[in-house]
């Protein structure tokens, strides 16, 4: 267990050296996020820059998803605050929003100027369809990467896989509202995890006390 913890700490040994580095990192991240920044955030933050371990990223992402507001904005605020406090939170959010906002305003102006042309409309439509295919592949790859830390979850990977399948069915097949799925499945999963952790802590405490009582 200690070896695994040490490996995770070594895995996330780096950190941003300044607020400027943090800003440009999130700007770069935002400009790569065709179809969603989360699709590339794990690779950028955990693999390339090594600011977070995979487990850290999953934990922060889970918190970002249950909080009000866009997931990626919540995630950038938490990561910025992790390294530089409130200043880092504001700088990370600014890096996430500034360049994409400028790009979208420019594209909106171009569409307003040239969008009536049939040739321009066909070019734009083709580009959007191409980006859709790329985004779908990125999202699938990210889901597979984020599933790796689940193997070490206290509930065990079979239970986690069953929960993930149930949530997928609720969202994709039954079309249940997101808030109902979060409150229902999320609450039950949190309760189950708490019970397992409590049982493990009690068993460890009992084993420790038994060993101490032996002559």
Residue pairs with C-beta under 8 A, 6 or more apart in sequence:
4 152
8 53
8 55
9 53
11 46
11 50
11 53
11 54
12 46
12 50
12 51
12 52
12 53
12 56
13 50
14 49
14 50
14 51
15 51
15 83
16 22
16 25
16 49
16 51
16 83
16 84
16 88
19 84
19 87
19 88
19 91
22 80
22 83
22 84
22 88
22 91
22 92
22 95
23 91
23 92
23 94
23 95
24 95
25 44
25 49
25 95
26 76
26 80
26 91
26 92
26 93
26 94
26 95
26 96
27 95
27 96
27 98
27 99
28 44
29 37
29 40
29 41
29 44
29 45
29 95
29 96
30 37
30 95
30 96
30 97
30 99
30 100
31 99
31 100
31 103
32 40
32 44
33 39
33 40
33 41
33 72
33 100
34 131
34 134
34 135
34 138
35 131
35 132
35 134
35 135
35 136
35 138
35 139
36 72
36 135
36 138
36 139
37 72
37 96
38 61
38 71
38 72
38 75
38 139
38 142
39 135
39 138
39 139
39 141
39 142
40 138
40 142
41 57
41 72
41 75
41 142
42 54
42 57
42 142
42 145
42 146
43 142
43 145
45 51
45 52
45 57
45 79
46 52
46 53
46 54
46 56
46 57
51 79
51 83
52 60
52 79
54 145
54 146
54 148
54 149
55 149
55 152
57 146
58 146
58 149
58 150
60 75
60 78
60 79
61 71
61 75
61 146
63 74
63 78
64 71
64 72
64 74
64 75
64 78
65 71
65 74
65 182
66 182
66 186
67 74
72 96
73 93
73 96
73 97
76 89
76 92
76 93
76 95
76 96
77 89
77 92
77 93
78 89
79 88
79 92
80 87
80 88
80 89
80 90
80 91
80 92
80 93
81 88
81 89
82 88
84 91
111 124
114 120
115 121
115 124
150 157
150 160
150 161
151 157
153 159
153 160
153 193
154 193
154 196
154 197
154 200
155 163
155 189
155 192
155 193
155 196
159 192
163 185
163 189
166 185
167 181
167 185
170 176
170 181
170 185
171 178
171 181
